Structure formats: structure tokens, C-alpha cells
Amino acid sequence: MLARPNRLTRGAEYKAVVRRGRRCAGAHTVTYLKPAVADGPARFGFIVSRQVGGAVVRNTVRRRLKALCAEALPTVAAGSEIVIRALPSAGTAPFGELRADLERCLARGAA
């Protein structure tokens, strides 16, 4: 679970990351990474639309993405802001494929 300081909470923060961040598309997710500007913890946000599935499926996908981000937190630069948008295929994707998508995009964004 991600702690409160590691989460994006306002719509304006999401919008800023999506508009100004670097985009990386995977098979099941689209990741937007805005590099660190100030000190502070890395922060994550999640967008899981109704196209992914019903409420149970959406919440399952969101929980999986949060767990993956909690694992990846030590490798992400402090102060970075990341928004992960789940594509409709994320609802049926195995956990390993979601992990591979996220790791590839985070490594690519760090470069």
C-alpha cells in the first residue's frame, strides 16, 4: 500500500503530469512520468476507467498497480510524479505482465 505522501490527490496534479510528463505506452498501461523538480517523495496516481471493467475489476487492477508501485518505490527518483493509466486489457492481464509494463516504463523514464 502506498502511504499518503506517495499519492497524487488533486485533479490539477494529475493534469500537470499527463500534460508535461514523458509518456510510455505498454501493452496494458500508459505511464506518464514527470521528472523530479523539487525534493520530496515520489508520488503516484492511477487512472482506471470504466472501460477496464466493472467496479470489482477496476479496484483489483488499481490494487495491483499500487502494489507494483510500492515495490518500485525505492528505485524511483525522489520528487518524481507518475500517473499510470490502465488500458482495457489490464482487467484480464496477469500480474507478471503488469509488472513488466511498469518496470519497462519506469526504467525508460529514468533514462
Secondary structure, 3 states (H helix, E strand, C coil): CCCHHHECCCHHHHHHHHHHCEEEECCCEEEEEECCCCCCCCEEEEEECCCCCCHHHHHHHHHHHHHHHHHHHHHCCCCCEEEEEECHHHHCCCHHHHHHHHHHHHHHHHC
